[in-house]
Amino acid sequence: MLTDEQLAALLNAVPSFEPVWAEGTISMKHRAIGSDRLMWTPYVDLDTLLVDLVHRVRIALRDTFVGAYLQGSFATGDFDRDSDVDFIIVTRDELTGDQVAVLQAMHERIFDLPSSWAKHLEGSYIAAEVLRDFRRRGTPLWYLDHGSRTLVRSEHCNTLVVRSVLREGGVVLAGPRPATLIDVVPVDMLREEMRDVIRGWGQEILANPDRYRNRFYQGHLVLNFARMLHDLVEGRPGSKLAGATWAKATLDPAWSALIDRAWGGRPDPATAVREPADSADFERTLEFVRTIMSESERVP
C-alpha cells in the first residue's frame, strides 16, 4: 500500500485546472488541452469540471485508464441543471488498493471544488472485461453515489440498462467509442432486468417505506417508477422526463398531479432528503409503486 507521504506526493503531482466556474466562461487550461469549446454539455462550468475530473483520473490510473463517459440523462438527452452527472470510468484491470486510495482522495478534493456540479457527480469504475460481458452484471464496482465524496462497493451501475445507455448514447469524455467496449444487450434480457427491478425495488419499498419517507425520495420514486415502466414497454432505456410525460399520457389521469409535483420537486435534493415527505403524497406514491408493479406484469 502507498504510504501517506507517497499518496500526498502523487496527488500533488496532479495539476489543478483552477477552473473558472461562472456561467459563460471557461479556463485557458481547459482550452489548452481540448478544443476552444468541447461542448460535451450545454453548461460550460460542467464541461470545465469534467475536464478536471478526467485529467485527475488519468493521472491516478495511468496505463490502467481506458476511457471516461457520461451516461444517464446526459446520454439519453433529457437533462437540465438539476440532473445528476452519471459517469463511467473504464479500466484495463480491476483497481488495486493503492489506486482506490488515490481515487478516494481525488474525489474528496473534487467534491470540495466551488461548483454545484461537483456535488452531483455519480458513477462507477469498471474493468473492461466486466463491462463487455453483460453476464457479469451485478458484480460490485467502486461507486460514487450522488452527493457523496467517498467511493463504496456497489452493484448500482453494473446493470444491463447502464450498458445499453452507454453503448447507444454514451458521451465520450476520453477513450474509444463505447460501442467498441460493450456487446449488444438482447432486448429480452433488458426487459427481464427492468421487470425484476420494478418488482424487487417495489417490494423493498412497500416492506420498508419509512426509509423513503422524505421529500427527495417521494418524488424520486414517482419519477423512477414511471420511467421504468415506460422503458419496459419501449424495450429500451429512456429518461425520467420521457417516462413522466408518457405516464401522464398513458396511465389514469388521476396520477398526473402527483407526477407534476414530483418533477417540480427535483431541485436541491440535498435539502429535500432531510425534509419529511408530505404524508398524503407519500401514501399516494406507495399506491403508485403498487400500480406500476401491477402494470409491469401485463407487459409482454
N, C-alpha and C positions, 0 to 999 in steps of 0.2 A: 504493500500500500504506500501511497505518497505520504511523506511527512507533511506537517503543517507548513514548513518552510518551502518545500517543493511545490505544494499546491498554490501558495501565495505567489511564488515566482512565475508559475505558469499563467495564473490569472492576470498578473501584472504585465505579462508579455502580450496580452490581448489589447490592442489599441482601442481607446474609446472613440466613438464616432462624434461625440459631443453634438448630437443632432439638434437641429432647431425644430421645436415641436409646434410652433404656431402654424395654423392652417394657412396654406398657400405659400409656404416656404420650404426649402429643402437644403440640407447641409452641402457644402462643397465636397466633403469627403464622400457623400452619397453619390454625387455626380462623378467623382473621380473613379470609383470602382465599378460603376454601372454605366447607364446612358444618361443623357440630360434629364430624362424622365422615365423611370422604369414602368410606372403605371400598372403595377400588379393590381392595385385597387384605385378607387377614385380619391383616396384620402392620402395626401402627401405625408402627413405625420405618421400614419400607419406604415406606409412604404418605408419611411426612414427607420422606424423601429424594426421592421423585418430585415432590412439590410444589416442592421446591427446584430440582430439575433443570428442570422445565417453566418455572418462573419465570425462571431464568437463560437458558434457550434463547430465551424470548420477548423478553427484553431484548436479547440478542445479535442476533436475527434481525429484530426489529421488524416491519415490514409484510410481510416475506418469510415469516413464520410462518403456517402453515395449521392444523396440528394435531399432537398428540402421542398416541401409542397404545402399549399393550402388546400384543405378540403372543407366539408361542411357548407355553410351558406355562401362562402366566397367562391366555392366551386359550382354550386347549383345556380347561383345568380341572384337570389332574393336576399340581399343583405342590406344593412344600414348601419348607422353609428352605434346602435345598441346590440349588434351581433357579436357573438363570440368569434374569436380568431382561431379557428381549428387548424392545426398544423400536423404534419407527419414528417419526421426525420428518418430517412432510411440509412442503415449502416451495413457495412460488409459483414460484420460479425456481431455476436452478442456483446453488449457493453461489459467492460471489465469494471471491477470495483474502483480502480483509480479514475476511469473515465466518468463513472457515475458521480464520484466525489467532485470532480471538476465541474460537471454539468449542474450539480446541485448548487454549488457556489455561484455559477454563472446565472442561473435562474433567480437566485436571491438578488443579485445585482440588477438584473433586468426589471424585476418587479418594482424596484425602488426608483426606476427612472421616472422623470417628470412627464409621463404620458399616460393618459387614461387607458390607452390600448394595452399597456404593459400589464394591466390587471385583468385583461380579457383574453389573454393567450390560453389556449387549451390544446393539448396534443400529446403524442407519444413518439418514442424512439423504437423502431422495429428493424430487425435484421432482414436483409434482402431475401434470404431463403424462406423465412417465415411469411413475409409479405406475399411472395409469389404463390405459395402453396395454400390455397384457401381452406384446405382440410386442417390446417394448423391454427384456425381461428380459435379464440378462447385462451391461447397461451398468454400468460401475464406479460405485460410490457412495462417499461419505465414510462410513467404517465404524469403529466402536469394537469391538474384539474383547473377549471375556470376559477379565477380568484385566488389561486394558491401560489406559493413561492417555492414549493417543495415537490420533487418527484416522488411518486409512490408506485408500487407494483399494482397493475390493474389490467383487466381484460377490456376496458372501456372501448378502445379504438381497434381492437383486433377482431373485427367483425366482417361479414360479407358486405354489409351496407357501406362501410367505410371504404373497403376495397373497390366497390363498384363506383362510388362517387369519385374516388381518387383516380381510377383508371379512365373514367369517361370525361371528367371535367376538372381534374386537379390542376391548380395553378402552380406552375413551375417557378420556384424561387431560385433553385440551383439544381443541376443534375440532369439526367436524361428524362425524356417524356415518361410519365408514369405508366402508360400502356405497355412500355417495354419491360416493366418490372412486375406486372401483375397479370396473371392468367384471367381469361374471361370467366366471370361468375355465372353459372347456369341460372336462368330465371326461376326455375322451380325451387332450387336451393335458396335463392334470395327470398322468395315468398315464404318458404318454410321458416327461415330465420325471423322474418318480420312477424309472422303469426306467433312464433314462440316467444318473441319479446313482448308482444302485446299481452299474451296470456300470462307469461311469467311475471312481468313487471306489474301487470294489473292485479294479480293475486297477492303480490307482496304489498302493494299499496292498500288494498282492501283489508289485508290482515293486520297491517301496522300503520294506520292512517296518521297517527299523531306525529310521526317523524316528518311528514309532509305538510303539517298544518301551519304553514307560514305563507305570507303573501307571494313570495317568489315561487314556491313550488306549486301553489294553487294555479297560477297562470301557466307555469311551465308544463304541468301535467295536461291541461286542456290543449295547449298548442302541440305538444308532442304526440298525444294520442290521436288528434286529428290528422297530423302529418303521417303517422304510422299507418293509419287505415287507408289514407289516400295512396301512400306508397304501395301498400299491399294490393289495392285494386289496380293500380297502374303497372305493377310489376317492376318498378324501378324507384330508386330513392329520389326524393324531392325535398322541398324546403318547408319550413313552418308556415311561411306566408301562403304558399301554394296549397298546403294542407288545410289551413284555416279558411281560405277562400272556397275551396272545394267543399268542405264540411258545411259551410253556411248555405251553399247552393244545393247540397245533396241530402243532408240529414234533416230531421224535424226542425222547422224554423224556430222552435222554442229554444234551441241551443244558441242561436245567433248572438244574443246579447251577452251570454257568458263568454263566447269566443271573442267578441269585440273587447270586452273588459280585460280578458287575458292578454290580448295583443297590446292594448293601451297600457298595461302594467309592466311592460318589458324594461323600460329604462331603470337604471340604478338598482341592479339586482343585489348589490352588496348591502344596501339598506333594506330592501324588500325581504331578504332572507331572515332578517332579525325582527320583522314585524308580524304579528299574528294575521292569519287569513281572515277575511270576512266569513263569519260562520255559515251564512246562507250560501254564499258562493262555494265554500269548501264542500258542503253537503251536495250541492249540485255537481261539483267536479267529480266526486266519488260516483255519482249516478252516471255522469258522462263516461267515466272509465268503464263502468259496467256495460254501458251501451256499446262502446267501441269494441269491447271484448266479444260481445254477442254478435255484432255486425261482422267481425273478422272471421267468425266461424262459417259465415254464409258465402264468403268469397271463395270461388273455385281454386 
